[in-house]
Amino acid sequence: MNNTASRHSIDQSHAVEDTYPSRKGLSSITDRQDPVIYAPQNSTPPIDPSQIEQFEQQGFIVLDNIFSSAEIEALQDESARLRSTASNDEQSEKAYTEPGHHEVRSIFSLHENSTVFKKLMMDERLAGLARYILNDQVYIHQSRLNYKPGFIGKEFFWHSDFETWHVEDGMPNMRALSMSVTLTENHTHNGPLMLIPGSHKKFIACEGKTPRQHHLASLKKQEYGVPSNEHLSMLVEKQGITTVTSKPGSVIVFDCNTLHGSNGNITPHPRANVFFVYNALSNKVAKPFCEQPPRPEYLCARSNIKPLTSSRSF
Amino acid sequence: MNNTASRHSIDQSHAVEDTYPSRKGLSSITDRQDPVIYAPQNSTPPIDPSQIEQFEQQGFIVLDNIFSSAEIEALQDESARLRSTASNDEQSEKAYTEPGHHEVRSIFSLHENSTVFKKLMMDERLAGLARYILNDQVYIHQSRLNYKPGFIGKEFFWHSDFETWHVEDGMPNMRALSMSVTLTENHTHNGPLMLIPGSHKKFIACEGKTPRQHHLASLKKQEYGVPSNEHLSMLVEKQGITTVTSKPGSVIVFDCNTLHGSNGNITPHPRANVFFVYNALSNKVAKPFCEQPPRPEYLCARSNIKPLTSSRSF
């Protein structure tokens, strides 16, 4: 009996090979094993080919002027509506607050809470680009509205999203990308997104283990799955830091493994964005690559996964 | 007897009028009562007259290229020496550490600890400009070496230095200025100094009282003497925020009442500067405008005050 149970357990955990082991010992840095652009050479991209090349080399691009003023206003209105609803429901597990404060910092599962944002994530201008880069059908691994208030906005330390999605969600490969649609102006001074260009081509395995219910703390302030200062310094030394400043309605597209973070914000200017993670259908999550049970469905879509259908406009 | 004691006490506390009451009730905003530039009209400034005008209007200026490369290197070496000495003496009341960490954040009383920095504060390029703007002999109210480490640098919330020096030190009027000599590069992303242009022409009285031994906490993270979010928003709305980026060896000169602050720093790039407060000899501190005893001498020079003599070079 024990043998059978054991074999069964081994079958499950080894169904997908762990190409990117992390939180299994000391911090280390290795090369990326996966492509960045999955689209066939010589295929026609939906945006300027130089932007695709930039995405390949730097791990991110910023798309400006793809939404009309009316569209941007509609997104801002919807964000305000969701935040005021979430404030009345502070205990909701899908609404995370600022450490030590009651301001709502993140609202998840936007497709369940908002028709406007559901249409936005299906919009061809976003989903079509994701399908092109990943060369596959795509689905939403996670969606959220992020709000970093003025005066008390806390920092987010450097991290690769893929490291967490791989270890804690069981995402097999680097075949996913994020799109952040800005809803407020990003100045240099209000805690804008910072990225390390080229960092997506390396994988930093992190020290430590994954504690139980890690997501309850890590979404406020991450302490595990954090790259070492030495490896961060090495990458920044070589490639610098890019700070994204932009008007409302810009789209920051970044690879799942691009190292990013943001400083706090003591200015009166809040920051808000909608954040979608597009994953290739062929890259669906399996068993987590750690000893913890899977994270909740609103952080990692797992059951009943269907590819996004095409949509012209939200 | 009681009457005499009481009259004596009244005499002391009312020797200097409290022109800028703060921490006595609700937050409020009033006009500055003092000049910004004390130099007589039509006098010849030691720097470009347009910079003096900018100082008058904005409350700060940045002087570039006033030190040679060799001088900058000497200042950087001296900073490294002082930090390594202070690290061995963590318990020193003159060395403040980062909240929750052991990195040295501030070292005070530089004239006692360092011949190099003592000469720097007397250097005509700095002290001469202070004498011109304040139109008086000057002395050093406070001096410190600030070090904001990479990765864990914490924010400093918005404040007017004068508000603290007035309430806690008994500095009568706005006739003082600060000079910050940068020792590392200030990028937009490593928690550089932010200032609100024009804010020096208003005085924001802060809410709350002054707790006992406030400086032990306030130098790490200020919770009293903090302007209200409403008044900050109002000033920023009108006048914006200026972020100072600069090379090592730049000098940021700002009025004692200019609102300033800085965000945290998750990047690998540390920030260091030497900070001198020049006060007009005629504006010497008196009894604090609060119910607490004076702060220690290393935060506020009080006894045995002598004006700086002129010096050509450090």
Interface residues (C-beta under 8 A of the other chain):
Chain A: G150 F151 E155 F156 F157 W158 H187 T188 H189 G191 M194 N229 L232 S233 V236 E237 I241 T243 G261 S262 N263 G264 N265 I266 T267 P268 H269
Chain B: G150 F151 E155 F156 F157 W158 H187 T188 H189 G191 M194 N229 L232 S233 V236 E237 I241 T243 G261 S262 N263 G264 N265 I266 T267 P268 H269
